[in-house]
Every structure is written in C-alpha cells, then in structure tokens.
Amino acid sequence: MTPRDIPVRTLADAPTTLAELTGDAVTLVVNVASRCGLTPQYAGLVRLQQRFGERGFTVVGVPCNQFAGQEPGSSEQIQDFCVTTYGVDFPLLEKLDVNGDDRHPLYTSLVETPDASGDAGDVQWNFEKFLLDRDGAVVARFRPRVEPEDPSVIEAIEKTIGQN
C-alpha cells in the first residue's frame, strides 16, 4: 500500500484516497495552517498548481492544528480562508494530526522518507512538503522553510512529471 491508497477524508468530510482525489497526478502533500508565519506559502502552492496542473500535477493541502494551534478553525472557516485569501483551487483534506500518538496513517507513511539532509521522522512544522510520483512513491521531502517555488522543489516536480 502506498500513501495514495490510504483512506482520508476531504475537507467537506467525504471519504476518499489520494488516488481517487488526484487520479494519476504527481502530488505534493503539504500540511497547512491559516495562522502561521509560513501561511504566505499558500500563494506559492497556488502558483505551482497553476504552473504544473495541466501536466498532471496537484497540490493537496492537509490542515493541521498541532503546531502552536495555528489551524484552529472549522472546515468551513479553513475553506473560506484558503479560497478568499489565496485563491486555493487544489484539494484540501480534513484536519489531521501529522505527529504523535494520533498521527494519521497517511503521515505515518510519509514521515519515513528522509529530507535532502537524510533526516526522516516527525514533521517539523506547518508547510512540510512531500512529493509523490504517479505510483504513490514518495520521491522527495522538503522541510517547512523551503518555499514552494524553491528551485529544488521545481526541479523535483519537473523531474517527476517527466518520468511518467
């Protein structure tokens, strides 16, 4: 089973999987928050979606309230904030735990992947990014301070899209 096959729920509370939600798209899974110093990264994520969406790529946002309570809102509040503030048009999942005893199985799978420094394990903060290929394998991990449009992210997306 790959991360694409793990049951999740959309922000609208519909059961799904990443495979059902994104088809065979290369996917960037990002834990997000509305009240974080890194929240402006939403703008870069939207631009990635616009830039690569037609080539078989999608961002999937995963709201998380585990880091200093920076995503306290309801599903409706999160959706409204994302759409009205940043024009988010990529899928959003329900609010999940990405670390700890209640870590969602999706993140149990994702955090096994090391970052560019070779470090795996817990998500460090909001806006940590995991790039999945079309088969669901995690091919890259980017820590929170790596901006969505950082050359390393763009290169990894281009390479992964090009392999399929």
C-alpha positions as CSV (number, residue, x, y, z in Angstrom):
1,M,0.0,0.0,0.0
2,T,1.3,3.4,-0.9
3,P,0.3,6.8,0.6
4,R,-2.1,7.2,-2.4
5,D,-4.1,4.2,-1.2
6,I,-4.6,5.2,2.5
7,P,-8.2,6.3,3.3
8,V,-8.5,10.0,4.0
9,R,-11.4,12.5,4.1
10,T,-11.8,15.7,2.2
11,L,-12.3,19.0,4.0
12,A,-16.0,18.5,3.1
13,D,-15.9,15.2,5.1
14,A,-16.2,12.9,2.0
15,P,-14.3,9.6,2.2
16,T,-11.6,9.3,-0.4
17,T,-7.9,8.4,-1.1
18,L,-5.2,10.5,-2.7
19,A,-5.5,8.1,-5.7
20,E,-9.3,8.9,-6.0
21,L,-8.8,12.6,-5.3
22,T,-5.9,13.2,-7.7
23,G,-6.1,10.5,-10.3
24,D,-2.6,9.7,-11.5
25,A,-1.2,13.1,-10.9
26,V,2.2,13.8,-9.4
27,T,1.2,15.1,-5.9
28,L,2.7,17.5,-3.4
29,V,1.2,16.8,0.0
30,V,1.6,19.8,2.4
31,N,0.4,20.2,6.0
32,V,-1.0,23.7,6.1
33,A,-2.2,26.3,8.6
34,S,-4.0,29.6,8.4
35,R,-2.3,31.4,11.2
36,C,1.3,30.6,10.8
37,G,4.3,32.7,9.8
38,L,4.6,30.4,6.8
39,T,1.0,30.8,5.7
40,P,2.0,33.0,2.8
41,Q,3.4,29.8,1.2
42,Y,-0.2,29.2,0.1
43,A,0.5,31.7,-2.7
44,G,3.4,29.7,-4.0
45,L,1.4,26.5,-3.7
46,V,-1.4,28.1,-5.8
47,R,1.2,29.1,-8.4
48,L,2.7,25.6,-8.5
49,Q,-0.8,24.3,-9.1
50,Q,-1.4,26.8,-11.9
51,R,2.1,26.1,-13.5
52,F,2.0,22.3,-13.4
53,G,-1.6,21.3,-13.1
54,E,-2.3,20.7,-16.8
55,R,0.8,18.5,-16.9
56,G,-0.5,16.0,-14.4
57,F,0.4,17.6,-11.0
58,T,-1.6,18.7,-8.0
59,V,-1.1,20.1,-4.6
60,V,-3.1,18.5,-1.7
61,G,-3.3,20.6,1.4
62,V,-3.7,19.0,4.8
63,P,-4.8,21.3,7.6
64,C,-3.1,20.6,10.9
65,N,-3.5,22.3,14.3
66,Q,-0.6,20.6,16.1
67,F,1.9,23.4,15.8
68,A,1.1,26.2,18.3
69,G,-2.7,25.9,17.5
70,Q,-2.2,27.7,14.2
71,E,-5.2,26.0,12.4
72,P,-8.0,26.3,15.0
73,G,-10.9,26.9,12.5
74,S,-13.7,24.6,11.4
75,S,-13.6,23.0,8.0
76,E,-15.8,25.8,6.7
77,Q,-13.6,28.5,8.1
78,I,-10.5,26.8,6.7
79,Q,-12.1,26.5,3.2
80,D,-13.3,30.1,3.3
81,F,-9.9,31.4,4.4
82,C,-8.0,29.4,1.7
83,V,-10.3,30.4,-1.1
84,T,-10.8,34.1,-0.3
85,T,-7.3,34.9,0.9
86,Y,-5.2,32.9,-1.5
87,G,-7.5,31.6,-4.2
88,V,-6.7,28.0,-3.3
89,D,-8.1,25.7,-6.0
90,F,-6.3,22.5,-5.1
91,P,-7.9,19.8,-2.9
92,L,-7.9,20.1,0.9
93,L,-8.2,17.2,3.3
94,E,-9.8,17.2,6.7
95,K,-7.7,18.5,9.6
96,L,-5.2,15.7,10.6
97,D,-2.5,15.0,13.2
98,V,0.8,14.6,11.4
99,N,2.9,13.7,14.5
100,G,2.3,11.9,17.9
101,D,0.1,9.1,19.1
102,D,-2.8,10.2,16.9
103,R,-0.7,10.6,13.7
104,H,-2.9,9.8,10.7
105,P,-1.8,6.7,8.8
106,L,-1.0,8.9,5.7
107,Y,1.6,10.7,7.7
108,T,2.9,7.5,9.3
109,S,3.8,6.5,5.8
110,L,5.1,9.9,4.6
111,V,7.5,10.6,7.5
112,E,9.5,7.5,6.7
113,T,11.0,9.5,3.8
114,P,14.2,11.4,4.5
115,D,14.7,15.0,3.5
116,A,17.7,16.3,1.5
117,S,19.9,16.0,4.6
118,G,19.0,12.4,5.1
119,D,16.7,13.0,8.1
120,A,13.4,11.2,8.3
121,G,10.9,11.3,11.2
122,D,8.4,13.8,12.6
123,V,7.1,16.7,10.6
124,Q,9.0,19.8,11.9
125,W,6.2,22.4,11.4
126,N,3.5,23.6,9.1
127,F,4.1,23.6,5.4
128,E,6.4,20.5,5.2
129,K,6.1,19.1,1.7
130,F,6.1,15.5,0.4
131,L,6.3,14.9,-3.4
132,L,4.7,11.6,-4.6
133,D,5.1,10.2,-8.0
134,R,2.2,8.8,-10.0
135,D,2.6,5.4,-8.4
136,G,2.4,6.9,-4.9
137,A,6.1,6.6,-4.0
138,V,7.5,9.5,-2.0
139,V,10.3,10.9,-4.1
140,A,11.2,14.0,-2.2
141,R,10.6,15.7,1.1
142,F,11.0,19.4,1.7
143,R,11.1,21.0,5.2
144,P,8.8,23.9,6.1
145,R,11.1,26.7,5.3
146,V,11.7,25.5,1.8
147,E,9.5,27.8,-0.2
148,P,7.1,26.1,-2.7
149,E,8.8,27.7,-5.7
150,D,12.3,27.0,-4.4
151,P,14.5,25.7,-7.3
152,S,14.9,22.3,-5.6
153,V,11.1,21.9,-5.4
154,I,10.6,23.0,-9.1
155,E,13.4,20.6,-10.2
156,A,11.9,17.7,-8.3
157,I,8.4,18.3,-9.8
158,E,9.7,18.7,-13.3
159,K,11.8,15.5,-13.0
160,T,8.9,13.5,-11.5
161,I,6.4,14.7,-14.1
162,G,8.9,13.9,-16.9
163,Q,9.4,10.4,-15.7
164,N,5.8,9.4,-16.3
